[in-house]
Amino acid sequence: MRAATGTSLLVIAVNSLASLVTRGSTTTGLDWAVVAPFTGAAVLGAWDGKRLAARFTGAALRRTFAVALLVVAAAMAVDAVVQSAGRG
């Protein structure tokens, strides 16, 4: 699981860097007031996530992640239904 997670994170980092380099030359610049808070939150989330992952079993982490995904999916479904009802 560690190797899979590390490999996945490496692929995400390489794709993100490639996108930044490619798109960086096509824009007039990055809005650091927007980029910086997201970057800070990602770094702090990764750091805190590592600490929390060390305290829980793999099964507990999978269950928690599954519940979080279901909650987000339900919220998105409710939002889609509400928006659809508002249009028609």
N, CA and C of each residue as an Amber inpcrd file, in Angstrom:
protein
   264
   0.8320000  -1.1930000   0.0000000   0.0000000   0.0000000   0.0000000
   0.8760000   1.2540000   0.0000000   1.9700000   1.2260000   0.7380000
   2.8580000   2.4010000   0.7450000   3.4320000   2.6820000  -0.6320000
   3.8610000   1.6250000  -1.3200000   4.4310000   1.8100000  -2.6570000
   3.3840000   2.3670000  -3.6110000   2.1490000   1.8650000  -3.5220000
   1.0790000   2.3530000  -4.3950000   0.7680000   3.8190000  -4.1070000
   0.7050000   4.1690000  -2.8330000   0.4260000   5.5610000  -2.4610000
   1.5490000   6.4780000  -2.9150000   2.7770000   6.0530000  -2.6790000
   3.9210000   6.8680000  -3.1040000   3.9700000   7.0460000  -4.6020000
   3.7120000   5.9810000  -5.3300000   3.7070000   6.0490000  -6.7930000
   2.5980000   6.9790000  -7.2840000   1.4250000   6.8630000  -6.6830000
   0.3050000   7.7180000  -7.0610000   0.6320000   9.1910000  -6.8220000
   1.2040000   9.4770000  -5.6680000   1.5650000  10.8680000  -5.3570000
   2.6400000  11.3890000  -6.3020000   3.5790000  10.5340000  -6.6760000
   4.6140000  10.9450000  -7.6250000   3.9990000  11.2840000  -8.9800000
   3.0780000  10.4540000  -9.4560000   2.4160000  10.7070000 -10.7400000
   1.6310000  12.0210000 -10.6750000   0.9230000  12.2490000  -9.5770000
   0.1630000  13.4960000  -9.4200000   1.1000000  14.6930000  -9.4280000
   2.2230000  14.5970000  -8.7170000   3.1750000  15.7040000  -8.6610000
   3.7740000  15.9940000 -10.0300000   4.1490000  14.9610000 -10.7710000
   4.7310000  15.1560000 -12.1030000   3.6990000  15.7740000 -13.0470000
   2.4640000  15.2770000 -13.0220000   1.4120000  15.8520000 -13.8720000
   1.1490000  17.3090000 -13.5150000   1.1180000  17.6140000 -12.2380000
   0.8800000  18.9920000 -11.7970000   2.0060000  19.9090000 -12.2370000
   3.2330000  19.4450000 -12.0860000   4.3830000  20.2560000 -12.4960000
   4.3760000  20.4730000 -14.0060000   4.0890000  19.4280000 -14.7660000
   4.0350000  19.5660000 -16.2230000   2.9510000  20.5480000 -16.6440000
   1.8070000  20.4810000 -15.9920000   0.7200000  21.4080000 -16.3000000
   1.1000000  22.8340000 -15.9460000   1.7420000  23.0100000 -14.8010000
   2.1600000  24.3550000 -14.3810000   3.1580000  24.9450000 -15.3620000
   4.1210000  24.1410000 -15.7850000   5.1310000  24.6230000 -16.7310000
   4.4840000  24.9590000 -18.0710000   3.5990000  24.0880000 -18.5410000
   2.9440000  24.3010000 -19.8330000   2.0280000  25.5160000 -19.8050000
   1.2080000  25.6000000 -18.8010000   0.2550000  26.7050000 -18.7330000
   0.8820000  27.9970000 -18.2300000   1.9570000  27.8800000 -17.5040000
   2.6140000  29.0720000 -16.9650000   3.0880000  30.0230000 -18.0360000
   3.4800000  29.4750000 -19.1760000   3.9690000  30.3360000 -20.2500000
   2.8350000  30.9310000 -21.0710000   1.6110000  30.4470000 -20.9090000
   0.4920000  30.9520000 -21.7110000  -0.3420000  31.9870000 -20.9780000
  -0.0520000  32.2170000 -19.7180000  -0.8210000  33.1970000 -18.9540000
   0.0530000  34.3860000 -18.6180000  -0.5750000  35.4260000 -18.1610000
   0.1890000  36.6240000 -17.7970000   0.8120000  36.4900000 -16.4220000
   0.4540000  35.4930000 -15.6820000   1.0240000  35.2730000 -14.3620000
   0.0330000  34.5640000 -13.4670000   0.5400000  34.0760000 -12.3730000
  -0.3140000  33.3900000 -11.4170000  -0.7970000  34.3750000 -10.3620000
  -2.0160000  34.2060000  -9.9330000  -2.5660000  35.0230000  -8.8590000
  -2.1880000  34.3600000  -7.5450000  -1.0680000  34.7910000  -6.9850000
  -0.5350000  34.1490000  -5.7840000  -1.4460000  34.3160000  -4.5800000
  -2.3140000  35.2920000  -4.5910000  -3.2810000  35.4460000  -3.5010000
  -4.2700000  34.2850000  -3.4960000  -4.4570000  33.6500000  -4.6410000
  -5.3370000  32.4750000  -4.7410000  -4.5210000  31.1920000  -4.5770000
  -3.3460000  31.1460000  -5.2000000  -2.5220000  29.9370000  -5.1930000
  -1.9700000  29.6370000  -3.8010000  -1.4860000  30.6320000  -3.1090000
  -0.8060000  30.4250000  -1.8220000  -1.6830000  29.7480000  -0.7610000
  -2.9350000  30.1860000  -0.5470000  -3.7440000  29.4960000   0.4670000
  -4.0030000  28.0210000   0.1300000  -4.2400000  27.7130000  -1.1560000
  -4.4510000  26.3250000  -1.5450000  -3.1850000  25.4990000  -1.3370000
  -2.0430000  26.0790000  -1.6720000  -0.7780000  25.3740000  -1.4770000
  -0.5300000  25.1310000   0.0050000  -0.7500000  26.1550000   0.8200000
  -0.5720000  26.0040000   2.2670000  -1.5000000  24.9530000   2.8540000
  -2.7530000  24.9670000   2.4140000  -3.7120000  23.9770000   2.9080000
  -3.3130000  22.5680000   2.4870000  -2.7940000  22.4150000   1.2680000
  -2.3690000  21.0910000   0.7950000  -1.1860000  20.5750000   1.6010000
  -0.2290000  21.4480000   1.8750000   0.9460000  21.0360000   2.6440000
   0.5440000  20.6670000   4.0700000  -0.2520000  21.5120000   4.7040000
  -0.6960000  21.2050000   6.0660000  -1.5700000  19.9570000   6.1080000
  -2.4260000  19.7740000   5.1040000  -3.2620000  18.5850000   5.0520000
  -2.4400000  17.3170000   4.8960000  -1.4040000  17.3710000   4.0640000
  -0.5350000  16.2060000   3.8940000   0.2060000  15.8890000   5.1880000
   0.6890000  16.9120000   5.8440000   1.4260000  16.7240000   7.0990000
   0.5120000  16.1420000   8.1790000  -0.6600000  16.7480000   8.3380000
  -1.6050000  16.2420000   9.3390000  -2.1170000  14.8540000   8.9660000
  -2.3260000  14.6190000   7.6700000  -2.7830000  13.3160000   7.2180000
  -1.7780000  12.2210000   7.5390000  -0.5140000  12.5250000   7.3850000
   0.5240000  11.5460000   7.7120000   0.5000000  11.2200000   9.2040000
   0.3610000  12.2380000  10.0220000   0.3100000  12.0090000  11.4750000
  -0.9260000  11.2030000  11.8570000  -2.0750000  11.5260000  11.2780000
  -3.2950000  10.7950000  11.5980000  -3.2430000   9.3550000  11.0910000
  -2.6670000   9.1560000   9.9030000  -2.5870000   7.8100000   9.3320000
  -1.7520000   6.8850000  10.2100000  -0.7800000   7.4400000  10.8970000
   0.0600000   6.6200000  11.7750000  -0.7000000   6.1680000  13.0180000
  -1.7760000   6.8320000  13.3620000  -2.5370000   6.5190000  14.5830000
  -3.6750000   5.5330000  14.3660000  -4.0840000   5.3160000  13.1250000
  -5.2490000   4.4870000  12.8490000  -4.8610000   3.2790000  11.9940000
  -5.6810000   2.2610000  12.0620000  -5.4510000   1.0840000  11.2220000
  -5.8630000   1.3900000   9.7870000  -5.3840000   0.5700000   8.8790000
  -5.7540000   0.7390000   7.4770000  -7.2420000   0.5980000   7.2580000
  -7.8580000  -0.3450000   7.9680000  -9.3020000  -0.5510000   7.8210000
 -10.0840000   0.6690000   8.2860000  -9.6730000   1.2540000   9.3900000
 -10.3670000   2.4480000   9.8950000 -10.2170000   3.6150000   8.9260000
  -9.0370000   3.7590000   8.3400000  -8.8270000   4.8310000   7.3670000
  -9.6790000   4.6160000   6.1160000  -9.7620000   3.3760000   5.6410000
 -10.5870000   3.0820000   4.4610000 -12.0550000   3.3660000   4.7410000
 -12.5370000   2.9560000   5.9130000 -13.9440000   3.2180000   6.2620000
 -14.2160000   4.7120000   6.3470000 -13.3170000   5.4390000   6.9830000
 -13.4900000   6.8940000   7.1130000 -13.5010000   7.5560000   5.7400000
 -12.5910000   7.1420000   4.8690000 -12.5380000   7.7030000   3.5230000
 -13.8050000   7.3690000   2.7470000 -14.2940000   6.1400000   2.8910000
 -15.5270000   5.7310000   2.2040000 -16.7070000   6.5680000   2.6840000
 -16.8000000   6.7980000   3.9730000 -17.8880000   7.6240000   4.5100000
 -17.7760000   9.0510000   3.9740000 -16.5610000   9.5900000   3.9520000
 -16.3660000  10.9500000   3.4310000 -16.7960000  11.0280000   1.9660000
 -16.4410000  10.0190000   1.1650000 -16.8480000  10.0100000  -0.2420000
 -18.3630000   9.9460000  -0.3890000 -19.0070000   9.1140000   0.4270000
 -20.4660000   9.0180000   0.3650000 -21.1350000  10.3320000   0.7620000
 -20.6080000  11.0030000   1.7720000 -21.1680000  12.2890000   2.1970000
 -21.0280000  13.3230000   1.0790000 -19.8490000  13.3780000   0.4630000
 -19.6350000  14.3280000  -0.6370000 -20.5490000  13.9930000  -1.8150000
 -20.6630000  12.7170000  -2.1550000 -21.5450000  12.3070000  -3.2640000
 -22.9900000  12.6800000  -2.9750000 -23.4400000  12.4560000  -1.7440000
 -24.8110000  12.8110000  -1.3800000 -25.0210000  14.3200000  -1.4740000
 -24.0560000  15.0930000  -0.9990000 -24.1720000  16.5530000  -1.0750000
 -24.2210000  17.0240000  -2.5230000 -23.4220000  16.4120000  -3.3820000
 -23.4300000  16.7820000  -4.7990000 -24.7520000  16.4040000  -5.4470000
 -25.2950000  15.2540000  -5.0740000 -26.5870000  14.8350000  -5.6350000
 -27.6960000  15.7780000  -5.1980000 -27.7150000  16.1480000  -3.9410000
 -28.7240000  17.0820000  -3.4380000 -28.5950000  18.4220000  -4.1530000
 -27.3640000  18.8890000  -4.3040000 -27.1330000  20.1710000  -4.9950000
 -27.6250000  20.1030000  -6.4360000 -27.3490000  18.9970000  -7.1340000
 -27.8020000  18.8530000  -8.5150000 -29.3230000  18.8430000  -8.6040000
 -29.9790000  18.1650000  -7.6740000 -31.4420000  18.1180000  -7.6850000
 -32.0230000  19.5010000  -7.3990000 -31.4540000  20.2030000  -6.4450000
 -31.9440000  21.5430000  -6.0970000 -31.7450000  22.4920000  -7.2770000
 -30.5890000  22.4320000  -7.9210000 -30.3450000  23.3040000  -9.0740000
 -31.2680000  22.9570000 -10.2260000 -31.5000000  21.6760000 -10.4360000
 -32.3880000  21.2390000 -11.5030000 -33.8230000  21.6940000 -11.2340000
 -34.2600000  21.6050000 -10.0040000 -35.6100000  22.0430000  -9.6490000
 -35.7500000  23.5620000  -9.7950000 -34.6740000  24.2880000  -9.5430000
 -34.7210000  25.7360000  -9.6540000 -34.8030000  26.2150000 -11.0870000
 -34.3290000  25.4280000 -12.0220000 -34.3600000  25.8000000 -13.4410000
 -35.6990000  25.5410000 -14.0970000 -36.3730000  24.5280000 -13.6170000
 -37.5440000  24.1170000 -14.3840000 -38.7710000  24.2790000 -13.6230000
